């Protein structure tokens, strides 16, 4: 059986990745394609427990990861990723499935690397250990200015400790993504996420399933 295809969505906070991924999956199913839809951190029972530890809230509403060190973030993200790749992503690809993932290893480089300032070579080593070298076939970057994305996030009211970092942090994250895109232009495609959601979705569909209309 031919190996499946691995597509990831990346972008800053408020870019609309989760909503766009859901719409994409629904459209693909309407065309007879049943993708495996997953996310990071998470995607497995263990990964979801790590996600809850990082992004869940205490009863008083304070994010549970307040005060978490960037290096701890990086280890936790990659622990969840190792489980995710081994349990979900690689088996699905080996079964010939299309895998759609909301964030993947590039997010660690962007957030913990460029955003927090951790050593990129260290992070790449952790990522290689966690993924066994598995890279996406296509990564779609939803591009939106930091201030616009953060306004969306805080408007939704569902924020975590990373959302509450200052604008300069989020601008470093975006700058980091742009460097990653420049380094691997054949893997990345950029979509203007400041457009109306329907136009963003149309563009994403054309990238994932070219010529489908």
SELUM-48163 format. One record per residue: residue number from 1; residue in one letter; chain; x, y, z of N, C-alpha, C in turn. Coordinates in steps of 0.2 Angstrom, whole numbers, always signed. Example, Ala and Ser with C-alpha at 12.3 -4.5 7.8 and 13.67 -1.06 7.14 Angstrom:
REM residues 2
+-----+---------+--------+-------+-------+-------+-------+-------+-------+-------+-------+-------+
! num ! residuo ! cadena !   n_u !   n_v !   n_w !  ca_u !  ca_v !  ca_w !   c_u !   c_v !   c_w !
+-----+---------+--------+-------+-------+-------+-------+-------+-------+-------+-------+-------+
!   1 !       a !      A !   +66 !   -28 !   +39 !   +62 !   -22 !   +39 !   +66 !   -16 !   +39 !
!   2 !       s !      A !   +64 !   -11 !   +35 !   +68 !    -5 !   +36 !   +64 !    +0 !   +39 !
+-----+---------+--------+-------+-------+-------+-------+-------+-------+-------+-------+-------+
This chain:
REM residues 213
+-----+---------+--------+-------+-------+-------+-------+-------+-------+-------+-------+-------+
! num ! residuo ! cadena !   n_u !   n_v !   n_w !  ca_u !  ca_v !  ca_w !   c_u !   c_v !   c_w !
+-----+---------+--------+-------+-------+-------+-------+-------+-------+-------+-------+-------+
!   1 !       x !      A !    +4 !    -6 !    +0 !    +0 !    +0 !    +0 !    +4 !    +6 !    +0 !
!   2 !       x !      A !    +3 !   +11 !    -4 !    +6 !   +17 !    -5 !    +6 !   +21 !    +2 !
!   3 !       x !      A !   +11 !   +25 !    +4 !   +11 !   +29 !   +10 !    +6 !   +34 !    +9 !
!   4 !       x !      A !    +3 !   +36 !   +14 !    -2 !   +42 !   +14 !    +1 !   +48 !   +14 !
!   5 !       x !      A !    -3 !   +54 !   +15 !    +0 !   +60 !   +14 !    -1 !   +64 !   +21 !
!   6 !       x !      A !    +4 !   +68 !   +23 !    +4 !   +71 !   +29 !    +4 !   +79 !   +28 !
!   7 !       x !      A !    -2 !   +82 !   +30 !    -2 !   +89 !   +29 !    -3 !   +92 !   +36 !
!   8 !       x !      A !    +0 !   +98 !   +37 !    +0 !  +101 !   +43 !    -2 !  +109 !   +42 !
!   9 !       x !      A !    -6 !  +111 !   +47 !    -7 !  +119 !   +47 !    -4 !  +122 !   +53 !
!  10 !       x !      A !    +0 !  +127 !   +51 !    +3 !  +131 !   +56 !    +1 !  +139 !   +56 !
!  11 !       x !      A !    +3 !  +142 !   +61 !    +1 !  +150 !   +61 !    +1 !  +152 !   +68 !
!  12 !       x !      A !    +1 !  +159 !   +69 !    +1 !  +162 !   +75 !    -6 !  +161 !   +78 !
!  13 !       x !      A !    -6 !  +163 !   +85 !   -13 !  +163 !   +88 !   -18 !  +167 !   +84 !
!  14 !       x !      A !   -24 !  +164 !   +84 !   -30 !  +168 !   +81 !   -30 !  +167 !   +73 !
!  15 !       x !      A !   -25 !  +163 !   +70 !   -25 !  +163 !   +63 !   -31 !  +159 !   +60 !
!  16 !       x !      A !   -34 !  +155 !   +64 !   -40 !  +151 !   +62 !   -39 !  +144 !   +60 !
!  17 !       x !      A !   -33 !  +141 !   +62 !   -31 !  +134 !   +60 !   -36 !  +129 !   +62 !
!  18 !       x !      A !   -39 !  +129 !   +68 !   -43 !  +124 !   +70 !   -50 !  +124 !   +66 !
!  19 !       x !      A !   -53 !  +130 !   +65 !   -59 !  +130 !   +62 !   -58 !  +129 !   +54 !
!  20 !       x !      A !   -53 !  +131 !   +51 !   -51 !  +129 !   +44 !   -50 !  +122 !   +43 !
!  21 !       x !      A !   -47 !  +119 !   +48 !   -45 !  +112 !   +47 !   -52 !  +108 !   +48 !
!  22 !       x !      A !   -56 !  +110 !   +52 !   -63 !  +106 !   +53 !   -67 !  +107 !   +46 !
!  23 !       x !      A !   -67 !  +113 !   +43 !   -70 !  +114 !   +37 !   -67 !  +110 !   +31 !
!  24 !       x !      A !   -61 !  +110 !   +31 !   -57 !  +106 !   +26 !   -59 !   +99 !   +27 !
!  25 !       x !      A !   -59 !   +96 !   +33 !   -61 !   +89 !   +34 !   -68 !   +87 !   +31 !
!  26 !       x !      A !   -72 !   +92 !   +33 !   -79 !   +91 !   +31 !   -80 !   +91 !   +23 !
!  27 !       x !      A !   -76 !   +95 !   +20 !   -76 !   +96 !   +13 !   -73 !   +89 !   +10 !
!  28 !       x !      A !   -68 !   +87 !   +12 !   -65 !   +81 !   +10 !   -69 !   +75 !   +10 !
!  29 !       x !      A !   -73 !   +74 !   +16 !   -77 !   +69 !   +17 !   -83 !   +69 !   +12 !
!  30 !       x !      A !   -85 !   +75 !   +10 !   -90 !   +76 !    +5 !   -88 !   +73 !    -2 !
!  31 !       x !      A !   -82 !   +73 !    -2 !   -79 !   +71 !    -9 !   -76 !   +63 !    -8 !
!  32 !       x !      A !   -78 !   +60 !    -3 !   -76 !   +53 !    -2 !   -69 !   +52 !    +0 !
!  33 !       x !      A !   -66 !   +57 !    +3 !   -60 !   +56 !    +6 !   -60 !   +57 !   +14 !
!  34 !       x !      A !   -58 !   +52 !   +18 !   -59 !   +52 !   +25 !   -53 !   +53 !   +28 !
!  35 !       x !      A !   -51 !   +59 !   +30 !   -44 !   +60 !   +33 !   -44 !   +59 !   +40 !
!  36 !       x !      A !   -38 !   +58 !   +43 !   -37 !   +57 !   +50 !   -35 !   +64 !   +52 !
!  37 !       x !      A !   -39 !   +67 !   +56 !   -39 !   +74 !   +59 !   -36 !   +74 !   +66 !
!  38 !       x !      A !   -31 !   +77 !   +67 !   -28 !   +77 !   +74 !   -24 !   +84 !   +75 !
!  39 !       x !      A !   -21 !   +84 !   +81 !   -19 !   +91 !   +83 !   -13 !   +90 !   +88 !
!  40 !       x !      A !    -9 !   +95 !   +89 !    -3 !   +95 !   +94 !    -4 !  +101 !   +98 !
!  41 !       x !      A !    -2 !  +101 !  +105 !    -1 !   +94 !  +108 !    -8 !   +91 !  +109 !
!  42 !       x !      A !    -7 !   +84 !  +109 !   -13 !   +80 !  +110 !   -14 !   +75 !  +105 !
!  43 !       x !      A !   -20 !   +73 !  +103 !   -20 !   +68 !   +97 !   -20 !   +61 !  +100 !
!  44 !       x !      A !   -18 !   +60 !  +106 !   -19 !   +53 !  +110 !   -21 !   +54 !  +117 !
!  45 !       x !      A !   -22 !   +49 !  +121 !   -24 !   +50 !  +128 !   -19 !   +53 !  +132 !
!  46 !       x !      A !   -13 !   +51 !  +131 !    -7 !   +53 !  +134 !    -6 !   +60 !  +132 !
!  47 !       x !      A !    -6 !   +62 !  +125 !    -5 !   +69 !  +123 !   -10 !   +73 !  +126 !
!  48 !       x !      A !   -16 !   +71 !  +126 !   -22 !   +76 !  +129 !   -20 !   +77 !  +136 !
!  49 !       x !      A !   -18 !   +72 !  +140 !   -16 !   +74 !  +147 !   -10 !   +79 !  +148 !
!  50 !       x !      A !    -6 !   +78 !  +143 !    +0 !   +83 !  +143 !    -3 !   +90 !  +141 !
!  51 !       x !      A !    -8 !   +90 !  +136 !   -11 !   +97 !  +134 !   -14 !  +100 !  +140 !
!  52 !       x !      A !   -18 !   +96 !  +143 !   -22 !   +98 !  +149 !   -17 !  +101 !  +154 !
!  53 !       x !      A !   -12 !   +98 !  +156 !    -7 !  +100 !  +160 !    -4 !  +107 !  +158 !
!  54 !       x !      A !    -3 !  +108 !  +152 !    +0 !  +114 !  +149 !    -5 !  +120 !  +148 !
!  55 !       x !      A !   -11 !  +118 !  +146 !   -16 !  +123 !  +144 !   -22 !  +123 !  +148 !
!  56 !       x !      A !   -23 !  +118 !  +152 !   -30 !  +118 !  +156 !   -29 !  +123 !  +161 !
!  57 !       x !      A !   -35 !  +124 !  +165 !   -36 !  +130 !  +170 !   -37 !  +127 !  +176 !
!  58 !       x !      A !   -35 !  +130 !  +181 !   -38 !  +129 !  +188 !   -45 !  +131 !  +189 !
!  59 !       x !      A !   -48 !  +130 !  +194 !   -55 !  +132 !  +196 !   -56 !  +139 !  +196 !
!  60 !       x !      A !   -50 !  +143 !  +198 !   -51 !  +150 !  +199 !   -50 !  +153 !  +192 !
!  61 !       x !      A !   -49 !  +150 !  +187 !   -48 !  +152 !  +180 !   -41 !  +154 !  +178 !
!  62 !       x !      A !   -36 !  +153 !  +182 !   -29 !  +155 !  +181 !   -26 !  +149 !  +177 !
!  63 !       x !      A !   -23 !  +150 !  +171 !   -20 !  +145 !  +167 !   -15 !  +141 !  +172 !
!  64 !       x !      A !   -15 !  +134 !  +171 !   -11 !  +130 !  +175 !    -4 !  +130 !  +174 !
!  65 !       x !      A !    -2 !  +132 !  +168 !    +5 !  +132 !  +166 !    +8 !  +139 !  +167 !
!  66 !       x !      A !    +5 !  +143 !  +171 !    +8 !  +150 !  +173 !   +15 !  +148 !  +176 !
!  67 !       x !      A !   +20 !  +151 !  +174 !   +27 !  +150 !  +177 !   +31 !  +144 !  +174 !
!  68 !       x !      A !   +28 !  +140 !  +169 !   +31 !  +135 !  +166 !   +38 !  +137 !  +162 !
!  69 !       x !      A !   +43 !  +134 !  +163 !   +49 !  +136 !  +160 !   +49 !  +134 !  +152 !
!  70 !       x !      A !   +52 !  +138 !  +148 !   +52 !  +136 !  +141 !   +55 !  +129 !  +139 !
!  71 !       x !      A !   +60 !  +128 !  +143 !   +63 !  +121 !  +142 !   +58 !  +115 !  +144 !
!  72 !       x !      A !   +54 !  +117 !  +149 !   +49 !  +112 !  +151 !   +44 !  +111 !  +146 !
!  73 !       x !      A !   +42 !  +117 !  +143 !   +37 !  +117 !  +137 !   +40 !  +112 !  +132 !
!  74 !       x !      A !   +46 !  +113 !  +130 !   +49 !  +110 !  +124 !   +49 !  +102 !  +126 !
!  75 !       x !      A !   +51 !  +100 !  +132 !   +51 !   +93 !  +133 !   +44 !   +90 !  +133 !
!  76 !       x !      A !   +39 !   +94 !  +136 !   +32 !   +91 !  +136 !   +29 !   +91 !  +129 !
!  77 !       x !      A !   +30 !   +96 !  +125 !   +28 !   +96 !  +118 !   +30 !   +90 !  +114 !
!  78 !       x !      A !   +37 !   +88 !  +115 !   +40 !   +83 !  +112 !   +38 !   +76 !  +115 !
!  79 !       x !      A !   +37 !   +76 !  +121 !   +34 !   +70 !  +124 !   +27 !   +68 !  +121 !
!  80 !       x !      A !   +23 !   +73 !  +121 !   +16 !   +72 !  +117 !   +17 !   +70 !  +110 !
!  81 !       x !      A !   +22 !   +73 !  +107 !   +23 !   +72 !  +100 !   +26 !   +65 !   +98 !
!  82 !       x !      A !   +30 !   +62 !  +103 !   +33 !   +56 !  +102 !   +27 !   +51 !  +102 !
!  83 !       x !      A !   +22 !   +51 !  +107 !   +16 !   +47 !  +107 !   +12 !   +48 !  +101 !
!  84 !       x !      A !   +11 !   +54 !   +99 !    +7 !   +56 !   +93 !    +9 !   +52 !   +87 !
!  85 !       x !      A !   +15 !   +53 !   +86 !   +18 !   +50 !   +79 !   +18 !   +43 !   +80 !
!  86 !       x !      A !   +20 !   +40 !   +85 !   +20 !   +32 !   +86 !   +13 !   +29 !   +86 !
!  87 !       x !      A !    +8 !   +33 !   +89 !    +2 !   +30 !   +90 !    -3 !   +31 !   +84 !
!  88 !       x !      A !    -3 !   +37 !   +81 !    -8 !   +40 !   +77 !    -5 !   +41 !   +70 !
!  89 !       x !      A !    +0 !   +46 !   +69 !    +2 !   +48 !   +63 !    +5 !   +43 !   +58 !
!  90 !       x !      A !   +10 !   +40 !   +61 !   +14 !   +35 !   +57 !   +10 !   +29 !   +55 !
!  91 !       x !      A !    +6 !   +26 !   +59 !    +1 !   +21 !   +57 !    -4 !   +23 !   +52 !
!  92 !       x !      A !    -6 !   +29 !   +53 !   -11 !   +31 !   +48 !    -8 !   +32 !   +41 !
!  93 !       x !      A !    -2 !   +35 !   +41 !    +2 !   +36 !   +34 !    +3 !   +29 !   +31 !
!  94 !       x !      A !    +5 !   +24 !   +35 !    +7 !   +17 !   +33 !    +1 !   +14 !   +30 !
!  95 !       x !      A !    -5 !   +16 !   +33 !   -11 !   +13 !   +30 !   -14 !   +17 !   +24 !
!  96 !       x !      A !   -10 !   +22 !   +22 !   -12 !   +25 !   +16 !   -17 !   +31 !   +17 !
!  97 !       x !      A !   -17 !   +33 !   +23 !   -22 !   +39 !   +25 !   -19 !   +46 !   +23 !
!  98 !       x !      A !   -24 !   +50 !   +23 !   -22 !   +57 !   +23 !   -23 !   +60 !   +30 !
!  99 !       x !      A !   -17 !   +62 !   +32 !   -17 !   +65 !   +39 !   -17 !   +73 !   +39 !
! 100 !       x !      A !   -22 !   +76 !   +43 !   -22 !   +83 !   +43 !   -21 !   +85 !   +51 !
! 101 !       x !      A !   -15 !   +89 !   +52 !   -13 !   +90 !   +59 !   -13 !   +97 !   +60 !
! 102 !       x !      A !   -16 !   +99 !   +66 !   -16 !  +106 !   +68 !   -10 !  +107 !   +72 !
! 103 !       x !      A !    -5 !  +110 !   +69 !    +2 !  +111 !   +72 !    +6 !  +104 !   +72 !
! 104 !       x !      A !   +12 !  +105 !   +72 !   +17 !  +100 !   +72 !   +24 !  +103 !   +74 !
! 105 !       x !      A !   +29 !   +99 !   +72 !   +36 !  +101 !   +75 !   +38 !  +108 !   +73 !
! 106 !       x !      A !   +35 !  +111 !   +68 !   +37 !  +118 !   +66 !   +35 !  +123 !   +72 !
! 107 !       x !      A !   +30 !  +121 !   +75 !   +27 !  +126 !   +81 !   +32 !  +126 !   +86 !
! 108 !       x !      A !   +35 !  +120 !   +88 !   +40 !  +120 !   +93 !   +46 !  +125 !   +92 !
! 109 !       x !      A !   +48 !  +125 !   +85 !   +54 !  +129 !   +83 !   +52 !  +136 !   +84 !
! 110 !       x !      A !   +45 !  +138 !   +81 !   +43 !  +145 !   +81 !   +42 !  +147 !   +88 !
! 111 !       x !      A !   +38 !  +143 !   +93 !   +37 !  +146 !   +99 !   +42 !  +145 !  +104 !
! 112 !       x !      A !   +45 !  +139 !  +105 !   +50 !  +138 !  +110 !   +57 !  +141 !  +108 !
! 113 !       x !      A !   +58 !  +140 !  +101 !   +64 !  +143 !   +98 !   +64 !  +150 !   +97 !
! 114 !       x !      A !   +61 !  +152 !   +92 !   +61 !  +160 !   +90 !   +57 !  +164 !   +96 !
! 115 !       x !      A !   +52 !  +161 !   +98 !   +48 !  +165 !  +103 !   +52 !  +166 !  +110 !
! 116 !       x !      A !   +53 !  +160 !  +113 !   +56 !  +160 !  +120 !   +64 !  +161 !  +119 !
! 117 !       x !      A !   +67 !  +159 !  +114 !   +74 !  +160 !  +113 !   +78 !  +154 !  +115 !
! 118 !       x !      A !   +75 !  +148 !  +115 !   +79 !  +142 !  +116 !   +83 !  +140 !  +110 !
! 119 !       x !      A !   +89 !  +136 !  +111 !   +93 !  +135 !  +106 !   +90 !  +130 !  +100 !
! 120 !       x !      A !   +90 !  +133 !   +94 !   +86 !  +129 !   +89 !   +89 !  +122 !   +88 !
! 121 !       x !      A !   +96 !  +121 !   +88 !   +99 !  +115 !   +87 !   +97 !  +110 !   +92 !
! 122 !       x !      A !   +96 !  +112 !   +98 !   +94 !  +108 !  +104 !   +86 !  +106 !  +102 !
! 123 !       x !      A !   +82 !  +110 !  +100 !   +75 !  +109 !   +99 !   +75 !  +104 !   +93 !
! 124 !       x !      A !   +79 !  +105 !   +88 !   +79 !  +100 !   +82 !   +81 !   +93 !   +84 !
! 125 !       x !      A !   +86 !   +93 !   +89 !   +87 !   +86 !   +91 !   +81 !   +83 !   +95 !
! 126 !       x !      A !   +78 !   +87 !   +99 !   +72 !   +84 !  +103 !   +67 !   +82 !   +98 !
! 127 !       x !      A !   +66 !   +86 !   +93 !   +61 !   +85 !   +88 !   +62 !   +78 !   +84 !
! 128 !       x !      A !   +69 !   +77 !   +82 !   +71 !   +71 !   +78 !   +70 !   +65 !   +82 !
! 129 !       x !      A !   +71 !   +66 !   +89 !   +70 !   +60 !   +93 !   +62 !   +58 !   +94 !
! 130 !       x !      A !   +58 !   +63 !   +94 !   +51 !   +62 !   +95 !   +48 !   +60 !   +89 !
! 131 !       x !      A !   +50 !   +62 !   +83 !   +47 !   +61 !   +77 !   +50 !   +55 !   +73 !
! 132 !       x !      A !   +56 !   +53 !   +74 !   +60 !   +49 !   +70 !   +61 !   +51 !   +63 !
! 133 !       x !      A !   +61 !   +58 !   +63 !   +63 !   +61 !   +56 !   +57 !   +62 !   +52 !
! 134 !       x !      A !   +51 !   +61 !   +54 !   +45 !   +61 !   +50 !   +43 !   +69 !   +49 !
! 135 !       x !      A !   +43 !   +71 !   +43 !   +41 !   +78 !   +41 !   +35 !   +78 !   +37 !
! 136 !       x !      A !   +31 !   +83 !   +37 !   +25 !   +84 !   +33 !   +27 !   +84 !   +26 !
! 137 !       x !      A !   +22 !   +82 !   +22 !   +23 !   +83 !   +14 !   +21 !   +90 !   +12 !
! 138 !       x !      A !   +16 !   +93 !   +16 !   +14 !  +100 !   +14 !   +13 !  +103 !   +21 !
! 139 !       x !      A !   +15 !  +109 !   +22 !   +13 !  +113 !   +28 !   +10 !  +120 !   +25 !
! 140 !       x !      A !    +4 !  +121 !   +27 !    +1 !  +127 !   +26 !    +1 !  +132 !   +31 !
! 141 !       x !      A !    +4 !  +138 !   +30 !    +5 !  +143 !   +35 !    -1 !  +148 !   +34 !
! 142 !       x !      A !    -5 !  +149 !   +39 !   -10 !  +154 !   +39 !    -7 !  +161 !   +42 !
! 143 !       x !      A !    -7 !  +166 !   +38 !    -3 !  +172 !   +40 !    -8 !  +177 !   +42 !
! 144 !       x !      A !    -7 !  +180 !   +48 !   -11 !  +185 !   +51 !    -6 !  +189 !   +55 !
! 145 !       x !      A !    -7 !  +196 !   +55 !    -3 !  +200 !   +60 !    -4 !  +198 !   +67 !
! 146 !       x !      A !    +1 !  +198 !   +71 !    +0 !  +197 !   +78 !    -5 !  +200 !   +82 !
! 147 !       x !      A !    -6 !  +207 !   +81 !   -11 !  +210 !   +84 !   -18 !  +208 !   +82 !
! 148 !       x !      A !   -19 !  +207 !   +76 !   -25 !  +204 !   +73 !   -27 !  +197 !   +76 !
! 149 !       x !      A !   -22 !  +193 !   +76 !   -23 !  +186 !   +79 !   -25 !  +186 !   +86 !
! 150 !       x !      A !   -21 !  +190 !   +90 !   -22 !  +191 !   +97 !   -29 !  +194 !   +99 !
! 151 !       x !      A !   -31 !  +199 !   +95 !   -38 !  +202 !   +96 !   -43 !  +196 !   +95 !
! 152 !       x !      A !   -42 !  +192 !   +90 !   -47 !  +186 !   +89 !   -47 !  +182 !   +95 !
! 153 !       x !      A !   -41 !  +180 !   +97 !   -41 !  +175 !  +102 !   -44 !  +178 !  +109 !
! 154 !       x !      A !   -43 !  +184 !  +111 !   -45 !  +187 !  +117 !   -53 !  +188 !  +116 !
! 155 !       x !      A !   -55 !  +189 !  +110 !   -62 !  +190 !  +108 !   -66 !  +184 !  +109 !
! 156 !       x !      A !   -63 !  +178 !  +108 !   -66 !  +171 !  +109 !   -66 !  +170 !  +117 !
! 157 !       x !      A !   -62 !  +173 !  +120 !   -61 !  +172 !  +128 !   -58 !  +165 !  +130 !
! 158 !       x !      A !   -55 !  +161 !  +125 !   -52 !  +155 !  +127 !   -45 !  +156 !  +126 !
! 159 !       x !      A !   -41 !  +158 !  +131 !   -34 !  +160 !  +131 !   -30 !  +156 !  +136 !
! 160 !       x !      A !   -24 !  +155 !  +134 !   -19 !  +151 !  +138 !   -13 !  +155 !  +140 !
! 161 !       x !      A !    -8 !  +152 !  +143 !    -2 !  +156 !  +145 !    +2 !  +159 !  +139 !
! 162 !       x !      A !    +2 !  +155 !  +133 !    +6 !  +158 !  +128 !    +2 !  +164 !  +124 !
! 163 !       x !      A !    -5 !  +163 !  +124 !    -9 !  +169 !  +122 !    -7 !  +175 !  +125 !
! 164 !       x !      A !    -6 !  +175 !  +132 !    -5 !  +180 !  +136 !    +2 !  +183 !  +136 !
! 165 !       x !      A !    +7 !  +180 !  +132 !   +13 !  +183 !  +131 !   +13 !  +190 !  +128 !
! 166 !       x !      A !   +18 !  +194 !  +128 !   +17 !  +201 !  +125 !   +17 !  +200 !  +118 !
! 167 !       x !      A !   +15 !  +206 !  +115 !   +15 !  +206 !  +107 !   +22 !  +205 !  +104 !
! 168 !       x !      A !   +27 !  +207 !  +107 !   +34 !  +206 !  +105 !   +36 !  +198 !  +104 !
! 169 !       x !      A !   +33 !  +194 !  +109 !   +34 !  +187 !  +109 !   +31 !  +184 !  +103 !
! 170 !       x !      A !   +25 !  +186 !  +101 !   +21 !  +184 !   +96 !   +24 !  +186 !   +89 !
! 171 !       x !      A !   +27 !  +192 !   +89 !   +30 !  +194 !   +83 !   +36 !  +190 !   +82 !
! 172 !       x !      A !   +40 !  +188 !   +87 !   +46 !  +184 !   +86 !   +44 !  +177 !   +83 !
! 173 !       x !      A !   +38 !  +175 !   +86 !   +35 !  +168 !   +83 !   +34 !  +169 !   +76 !
! 174 !       x !      A !   +31 !  +174 !   +74 !   +29 !  +175 !   +67 !   +35 !  +176 !   +62 !
! 175 !       x !      A !   +40 !  +180 !   +65 !   +47 !  +180 !   +61 !   +50 !  +174 !   +61 !
! 176 !       x !      A !   +50 !  +170 !   +66 !   +52 !  +163 !   +66 !   +49 !  +159 !   +60 !
! 177 !       x !      A !   +43 !  +159 !   +60 !   +39 !  +155 !   +55 !   +41 !  +157 !   +48 !
! 178 !       x !      A !   +42 !  +164 !   +47 !   +44 !  +166 !   +40 !   +51 !  +164 !   +39 !
! 179 !       x !      A !   +56 !  +163 !   +44 !   +62 !  +160 !   +42 !   +62 !  +153 !   +41 !
! 180 !       x !      A !   +58 !  +149 !   +44 !   +57 !  +142 !   +42 !   +54 !  +141 !   +35 !
! 181 !       x !      A !   +49 !  +145 !   +33 !   +46 !  +145 !   +27 !   +52 !  +147 !   +21 !
! 182 !       x !      A !   +56 !  +152 !   +23 !   +61 !  +153 !   +18 !   +66 !  +148 !   +17 !
! 183 !       x !      A !   +67 !  +144 !   +22 !   +72 !  +139 !   +22 !   +70 !  +132 !   +19 !
! 184 !       x !      A !   +63 !  +131 !   +18 !   +60 !  +126 !   +15 !   +54 !  +128 !   +11 !
! 185 !       x !      A !   +55 !  +132 !    +6 !   +50 !  +134 !    +2 !   +46 !  +129 !    -2 !
! 186 !       x !      A !   +49 !  +123 !    -3 !   +45 !  +118 !    -7 !   +40 !  +115 !    -3 !
! 187 !       x !      A !   +41 !  +115 !    +4 !   +36 !  +111 !    +8 !   +30 !  +116 !   +11 !
! 188 !       x !      A !   +32 !  +122 !   +11 !   +27 !  +127 !   +14 !   +23 !  +131 !    +9 !
! 189 !       x !      A !   +17 !  +132 !   +10 !   +13 !  +137 !    +6 !    +9 !  +142 !   +11 !
! 190 !       x !      A !    +9 !  +148 !    +9 !    +7 !  +153 !   +14 !    +0 !  +156 !   +11 !
! 191 !       x !      A !    -5 !  +156 !   +16 !   -12 !  +158 !   +15 !   -13 !  +165 !   +19 !
! 192 !       x !      A !   -16 !  +170 !   +16 !   -17 !  +176 !   +19 !   -24 !  +175 !   +24 !
! 193 !       x !      A !   -23 !  +174 !   +30 !   -28 !  +172 !   +35 !   -32 !  +178 !   +37 !
! 194 !       x !      A !   -30 !  +184 !   +35 !   -34 !  +190 !   +36 !   -40 !  +191 !   +32 !
! 195 !       x !      A !   -40 !  +187 !   +26 !   -46 !  +187 !   +22 !   -52 !  +184 !   +25 !
! 196 !       x !      A !   -58 !  +185 !   +22 !   -64 !  +181 !   +25 !   -63 !  +174 !   +25 !
! 197 !       x !      A !   -66 !  +171 !   +30 !   -64 !  +163 !   +31 !   -66 !  +159 !   +25 !
! 198 !       x !      A !   -71 !  +161 !   +21 !   -73 !  +157 !   +16 !   -67 !  +157 !   +10 !
! 199 !       x !      A !   -64 !  +163 !    +9 !   -59 !  +163 !    +5 !   -53 !  +160 !    +7 !
! 200 !       x !      A !   -51 !  +160 !   +13 !   -46 !  +156 !   +16 !   -47 !  +149 !   +15 !
! 201 !       x !      A !   -53 !  +146 !   +16 !   -54 !  +139 !   +15 !   -54 !  +137 !    +8 !
! 202 !       x !      A !   -56 !  +141 !    +3 !   -55 !  +140 !    -4 !   -48 !  +139 !    -6 !
! 203 !       x !      A !   -44 !  +143 !    -3 !   -37 !  +143 !    -5 !   -34 !  +136 !    -2 !
! 204 !       x !      A !   -35 !  +135 !    +4 !   -33 !  +129 !    +8 !   -35 !  +123 !    +4 !
! 205 !       x !      A !   -41 !  +122 !    +2 !   -43 !  +117 !    -2 !   -39 !  +116 !    -9 !
! 206 !       x !      A !   -38 !  +121 !   -12 !   -34 !  +121 !   -18 !   -27 !  +118 !   -17 !
! 207 !       x !      A !   -24 !  +119 !   -11 !   -18 !  +117 !   -10 !   -18 !  +110 !    -8 !
! 208 !       x !      A !   -23 !  +107 !    -4 !   -23 !  +100 !    -2 !   -25 !   +96 !    -8 !
! 209 !       x !      A !   -30 !   +98 !   -12 !   -33 !   +94 !   -17 !   -33 !   +98 !   -24 !
! 210 !       x !      A !   -27 !  +100 !   -27 !   -27 !  +104 !   -33 !   -32 !  +101 !   -38 !
! 211 !       x !      A !   -35 !  +106 !   -41 !   -39 !  +104 !   -47 !   -46 !  +102 !   -45 !
! 212 !       x !      A !   -48 !  +101 !   -39 !   -54 !   +98 !   -37 !   -60 !  +103 !   -38 !
! 213 !       x !      A !   -59 !  +109 !   -38 !   -64 !  +114 !   -39 !   -68 !  +115 !   -32 !
+-----+---------+--------+-------+-------+-------+-------+-------+-------+-------+-------+-------+
